[in-house]
Structures are given as C-alpha cells and as structure tokens.
Amino acid sequence: MNKYIKEKNKVDYNLFGKDVNDISTKYGLPQDVKFCKKCVISNQRPNSEVEFQHNETTNKKTIKLDENETCDACKQHDFKKNKIDWLKREEELKELCDKYRKSDGSYDCVVPGSGGKDSVMAAHILKYKFNMNPLTVTWAPHIYTDWGFDNFEAWIHSGFDNYKLTPNGRVHRLLTRLAIENLFHPFQPFMMGQKTVAPRIATAFNIPLIFYGENEAEYGNPLADNNLSTRDEKYFSLEKEKEFYIAGEKYSDLKNIFKLSDADLQPYTPISKQILSEKKIKVHYLGYYIKWHPQDAYYFSIKNSNFKASPERTAGTYSKYNSIDDKIDDFHFFSYFIKYGIGRATYDSAQEVRNGDITRDEGKQLVKKYDGEFPQRFAEEIFEYLSINKEEFADIFDLFEKPYMDKEYFMKIADNFRSPHIWKYENKMWLLRNTVW
C-alpha cells in the first residue's frame, strides 16, 4: 500500500539563515512583524477560522494594527470600557430572556462549556439572576486533567443538568493525528466538535437559544464582529452537500481513504443552515450584554461552583486557571507559537495588560520567560495518544510512513510549519527574528 501520510522531511536550514535576503512567509501572514504598542500581541495573531474550510493552502487573516500600531483587541477593550452603556445592555438581555423563558420549567436555553470559569459564570447568571432553565452541554476533552474533571463535576453539582458528547475515541485520535500532520493544529477536530455540539443538542431538544460566555472576537477579530450579540453561523453551519474538510482532509477522502463512515464523522460535521433556519436557533454571547472580565469570572466560579485552579502553572505561561481541562491543550498553544511566533504567555499577558491587571513591561517579561516552553508535563501520554498502532488501526496503519509519534518526530513536523519570516536558525538553535521585549 502506498504511504498516504508521508514522513516529514528535514527542513532546509538555509531558508532560515540570519542574513537571508528574500525571506518567505507562510499562511499569508504579514511579512513585517509588528507588535501592538499598548499590549504585547503581534500582527501575526490569526483571526478565528472557519475550521471546516481549513486546509494546508489556507491563508490567514490576522489582527489589525492601526497607524498608531494599536491592535483591534485593545481598541475593542477601550470601547467596552468607555462607550458601552452596560445597564442598557443588561436590559436587552432581560428582554431576550423574557422572550424565551419557559413557564413550565423546561429547558429554554443551552449553555455549552466544560465547567471552566466562563461556562460556570454564564450558566449561573442565566439560572439564578435571569431565572432561565439552562441545559448545559459539553464536548469532552481528549484526555481530562484531574482538576479539569473535578471542575466539570463541581459545575454540574452546583445545580445543572448536562449532556456530554464524547466522540468515538479511535476516530478522534486519528483525526487529531491528521490535523497535526496536515495543519500542525492538534486542537482542530476538538474545536469543530465544540462549535457544533450546542446547535445539535439545541436542535434535538427544540431549544432555539444558545449562550456562550465571552466573544472570541474581543481578542483580535475585526472590530465589526463585536457589534452583534450573536455568533456568525458560518463557524458552525454549512449549505447542504458542499464539500468541506476535517483535519485538513476532504470529507470524501476521510471516508474513501481512511475508511471512516458518515456516523464516525457526524459529530464534527457542520449543522445544516436549513435546520438552523427551521428551528430558528440563535447563538448569543453573554459578553455582549454583561461586561466580561476573565479574572472576575475566575473568582465568581470559585464562589459559586467550587472551581479550583490547576495545582501547577500551565506549560508555556504563568497562569493556572485558563483552559486547564484537557492535557492536549498545552500542545495547541505550542503549535501556535511555532506557526505564528505567539505562545500561551502572549495570549494571557495581552489580555491582562488590556484589563489593567499587569503593566505592558510586566507582560513583556512574562512573554520572554514562558512563551514557547515545550509542553513536557503530559508529553509521553500525548505521544502515545497520537500514535497509530497496528492493533487498533489495522486497516489504515500502512497509510502512515511514520505511524508512531515521539518527541523527535513531533518536532520534525513542527519545523516544517515554521515560517522563515518569523524564525531563524543559528548555532543549531531556533530563535525568533522579532520579539516584543
């Protein structure tokens, strides 16, 4: 059998030399790396992606910096702080809830989440302040951390019904491996399921209202994306019979080459726009109506759900309470660092600088100290998870030239996804060409 997933070649280090004249870029990123003058984010930060259209040829749209080198995320934060009438916004939320609230106690809204700080806060506010009857839904992590599972349990036992969808483990492992080989995006299949699970549950229960907490657009998508309370349907729905991608592979190829069925792929498949229209389902952000502050959500979740931070800081950053439920999460942010020169510490500190929790100088030093740290703590377990072994994957094992994953091969893949305009190779070391510090 021909090898469909070929082993990655060793990169040409000449492309990454210190004095290369014609430096190439990948993913359509801006050639000239610049940093926001207010926070620590760079113009390489990618905007939210329509994941089921994402393949190896996709060019990224990135955060915009204006003529004063201020990013859209900082401008949005200033707008939230100074221009929005939050009492009026909360009144709009009350009117929305009044419109959908059920008088018989049946579910009237869906709140997706993991039991992290944001989903805890969203569910509690809707139930205990606005008297809604939320059904919480969860797309299961790849591999729970102990504290992540404890927080999920605490959330449910603080007063909520929950439906959890745990995808076929063998299929999920395969798709995650393909996403790494094709896109160096270990979280992509998870993100696809995460975006579709709430609309699917809402459809099944005839619940037309879905609430997320904070809008991702606040962290750098175009400013116009923050002007509406609803999530754009393009992120989780699709016209019928249009070809799409999962893990960088065409849907048809996943069936024909990797022997997956429609049932195997159904949890990742975008929901039909026609169904959304018929059911009149809308996805709203509570962060549009309520001034959302991550640290406040953290303290709220401690008080109302016995939420507990990780006992150790997250690899690649200094924080202990953001996205802590999945062991593969560390690798997700490490892949971002490889592709865009932006790691977990950059994301965390940029947000805290905007909120006034730390200074920009403090943020720069945190980025310098932690960004890009290799996620060693769960590495061996993750590499075993990503390996295609013959016993479990007998029918497709021979499609992989390098079926087993280890750190050496993982880093070989990583090197193939570095962009020369971001990285240089000197003295057998990878170094960023530009840094915020």
N, C-alpha and C positions, 0 to 999 in steps of 0.2 A: 504493500500500500504506500502511495506517495505521502510524504510528510506535508500536511497542510499548515501546521503551525511550526515554522522553521526556527531553529535556534538563532538568537540574535547574534549578529557579527560584532566583532570588536570595533569600536569607533575609530575613525581617522583623527588622531590627536592633532594633526596639522591644522584641522579646521578650528581648533580651539587655542591656537597659539596666541601669545601675548601681543604680537605685532602684526596680526593678520589684517591686510588692507580691506578686503571685501568680506566683511563679516555677515554671514547669512542669519536669517531668523526663521523660526518655526511658528506654526499655528497662526500666522498673520499678526503676530504681536508687534507693537511699536518698536522700531529699530532703536530709537533713542530712549534709554531707560531714564525715567524721571520719578522723583518722589514728591508726594504732597508736602507742602510747606507747613501744614497745620497738624497732620497726623504722621504716620510712618508708612502708609501704603504706597505702592508704586503703580505706575501706569500699566504694568503688566498684569494686574489683577483682572482675571476674566469675569465677565458678567455671567449671570445664570444662563444655563444651556438648556435647550430643548433636547433632552438626553436621547430620545428615540430617533433623532435625526443626526446624532453624533457619530462620526466615523473618523478614520485616520486622515481624511482630507479636510476635515472641518477647520475653518479659520475662526478664531475667537474675536469677539467684540470685547473690549476692555473698558475699565473705569475711565471716565473722562477727567482730565485736569484742565482747568481754565487758564487764561492768560497769566493769572497770578499763581499758577501751579497749586491751586486748591482743588481737591477732589470732590466729586459729586456726593460722596458719603458725608464729608464734612459740611458741605452746603445744605444737605438734607437735615443734618443734625441741627444746624443753626436755624433752619426753617421751623423745625419741630419746637425748638426752644423759644423762639421769638414771635412766630407768626400764626401759630395754630391756636384757636380757641378750644381748649380741651373740654371745657364744660359743655360747649355746643356739640362737640364730637361725641361725648358720652350720652348726650340726649338723643343723638342719632342712633346710637347703639341701643338705647332703651326702646326707641320706636321700632327698630328692627326686631328686637326680641319680642316685643308686644305683638308684632305681626305673626311670628312663627310659634309662639309658646302654645303648648298643648294643655288643655284644661283637665284632661283625663290622666295625666301623669305619664303618658307615653313619651318616647324619645322625640325631641323636637330639634336637636342639633347633634352633629358629630364633631368630636374633638380628637384629632389624631395626635399621637405622641408616644413617648417611651417611658414617661414618669420622670423625665428631666424637669429642670426648673421652669421652663416655658410652658410645657404642657400641663404641669401641676397648676400653675397660676391661671392659665386660660380656663381649665375645667372648673376650678374653684370659684373664680369670679362669675362665670356664667351660671353656675348652680346656686351659689349662696348669696350673690349680690343681685343677680337679674332673674332669679327663680326659673331658670331653664332646666330642662331634663336631658343633660348631655349623655350620649353614648360615646365612650372613649374607644378608640381603635388603635392597634399597634401593629406595625410591620416589624417582625422580630429581627434582632441583630444577628450578624453572622455567628459570633461567639460572645455570649454575655461575659462582662466582667462581674465579679461577685457583687460589687457595690451597685453596678447598673441593675442587676436583677433585684437586689434588695430595694432599690428606689422604685422600680416598677411595682413590686408588691406593695410598698408603702402607699403609693399613689392610689392603687385600686382599693386598698383597705381604708383609705381616708374618705371613701364614700362614692365610688363609681363602678358602674358596670363596664366591662371591657370585652371586646373581641380582638383576639390576637391572631394574625395570619403568619404562620411560619412556613415559608416556601420549602418545597422539596429540597432537602439538604444536598443531594448529589447534583441536582440541576444548578442550585445556587453556587456551589463550589466551582462547577465547570464554567458558568457564566462569569464569575469573578476572576477566574484564571484567564479567560479570554479577554476580559476588559483590561487586565494588566498587560497581556501580550500585545494587544491591538492599540490601546489608548493610554496605557500606564495610569489607569483610573480604577483603583481597587474598590471604590465605593459605588461605581456606576449602576450595577444591577440593583444594589440596595436602594439607591436613590429613585430608580424607576418604580420599584415596588412601593416605596414610601410615598411617592406622589400619586399613585393610583389606588392605594388601598382604601383611603377615605371615600372617594367618589364611588367605588364599588360597593362598599358597605352602605353608604347612603342610598344608593340605587336599590339594593336588596331590601332595605327597611323602609323605603319611601320617605326618607328624611331629606328635604331639599336644602338644608342649611348646614354648612361646614365651617368651622372656625379653626384657624391656625393662630398662633401667638403673634410673633414678630414677622414682618415682611422682610424677606432676604434682600429685597431691592434697596433697603436702607443702607446696605453695606457697599454699594457702589454701582448698582444698575442705573440706567438713565433716570434722571430726576422725575420724568413724567410717569414712571412706573409706580411712584409713590402717591400719585394724585387720586388713585382709586382705592376703594376698600377691598376690592376683590382680586383674587389671583387670576391671571390670564389663563384661559382654558388651553392655550397652546402647549402648556407644560405637562398636561396630563390627558389630553384627548386628541383624537385623530379622525379624519374623514374615513369612512369605510373603505377597506380594500386597498389602501395606499401602502406601498412598501415602506418599511421602517427598519431600524437597527436596534439590536440589543448587544451590548458588549463589543460594539464595533463590527458585528457581523450582521448581514442581512437576515431578516426573519426566515426567509425561504432557505437560506444556507444552513441555519441552525437546525432546520427540520431535515433537509436532504443530506447534509454532510455530517452533522453531529447527532443525527437520529433522535432529535427531540420532537415531542408531539405538541399539538396545539394546547393540550391540557398542561403540559410541562411549562409552557411559556405564558399561559394565561395570566398569572399574577403580575407579570411585567408589561403586559400589553396595554397600551393606552386605551382608555374607555372611548366608546363611540360618541361623537358630538351629537348624533341624533338622539341617543339615550339621554344625554345631559339635558338636551332641549326638551324632550318629552317629560322628563322628571322635574324639570325646572330647578336643577341643582346649581347652587352658587357657593363659591369658596370665598370666605371673608377672612380678613386679618384683624384680630383684636387690637394689634398695634396701631391700626389706623384710628381707632376710637379712643384708645387709652394710651397715655404716654408711657411707652415701654422702656424700661431700664434694666439691663441684664443683672446687675448686682441686686436691684430691688427684687427681681424675680427669684433670685437665689435665696434671699432672706425670707421672702414670702413662702417659698416651698419648704424651708426648714420649719417654719412656724405651723404650716397647715398640712404638711404631709410627712413630717419626719424625714425629709430629704437629707441625705448625707453626701458630702463631697468625697472624692476619692481619697484614700489614705496616703496617696503619693501624687506628686505633680504629674501632669500629662507629658509624655515624651514630646520634645520639641517646643515646649512652652513652660510657663511658670504657674499656670492656673490648675485648679483641681476640680472645677465643677461644670465645665462646658463639654458637652458631647463625651460623656465618660462611660457609656453603657456597652460599647462594642470594642472588642480587642483589636479589630482591624482598623479602627478609626485613626490610630497613630500612623498607619501606613498611607491612609488617604491624604493626610496633610503633608507627609513626607514626599508623596508623589507631586503635590502642588509645588513644593519647594524645588524639586528637580526641574519641573516644566516651566515654572514662572519665576523662580527666584524668591518666592514668597512662602514662608512657613507658618506654622501654627502661632508662634510668638508674634509674628507680624499682624495676623488677624486679631489676636487677643489684645495686643497693646494698642493697635489703631483704634479699636472700639473704646478702650478705656481712656485714651488720650482725648477722644471726641467728647466723652462724657465727663471729663474733668477729674477722673479718678487718679490719673497719673499725669506727669508732665511729658512733653514730647521728648525731652532729653532722657527721662527715665525709660520711655518706650524704646528709644534707640538702643539703649544699653541692654534692655531685655531681649531685643531682637538679636543683637550681637552675641549675647550669651547663649541663647537657646535655639534660635531658628536653624532648622536643618539637621537637628540632632537625629541620629539614626534610631529608629524605634526598636530597641533591643529587648525590652522587657517581655514582649509576647512573641518575639520573632520566631522561635523554633516551632511554637504551636501554629502560628500563621503559615509558615512554610509547609508544614505537614498538611494543613488545610488546603493549601493551593496546589499540592502535588496531585498529579493524575496517575493513580496507581492501577495496575493491570487487573487486580481483583475486583475493584468497584467499577472501572471504566473499560471493561474488556473490549467492547465494540468500537471504541474510539481511541484507545490507548495508542495505537500505531499512527494516529494522525499527528502526534506530537514528537518532534525531533528531540526535545528535551522535556520529558514528561514530569520529572521530579524537580521540585523547587528547593533551592537553598539560597543562602545569602549571596554567594558568588554569582549565581545566575540572576538573582533578583537585581543586583547592582549592574550586571551587564545589560539587562533590559533598561534599567534607569539611565545608563549612559547613552543609550540610543534615543532617549527622549529629551536630552539636554539640547538647548538651543545655543549656538555659538555666540550670539549677541549677549547672552546672559552669563555664560560660563567661559572660563579659560582654564587650561591645563598646564600647570607649572610645577616642576620638580616632583612629578608623579603625584600631584595633588590637584583636586578640583577647587577652584576659587571663583567667587562671584566677581564679575568685572565692575559692578557698581553696587555700593552698599549705602544704606541710609545713615550709617554712622561715620 
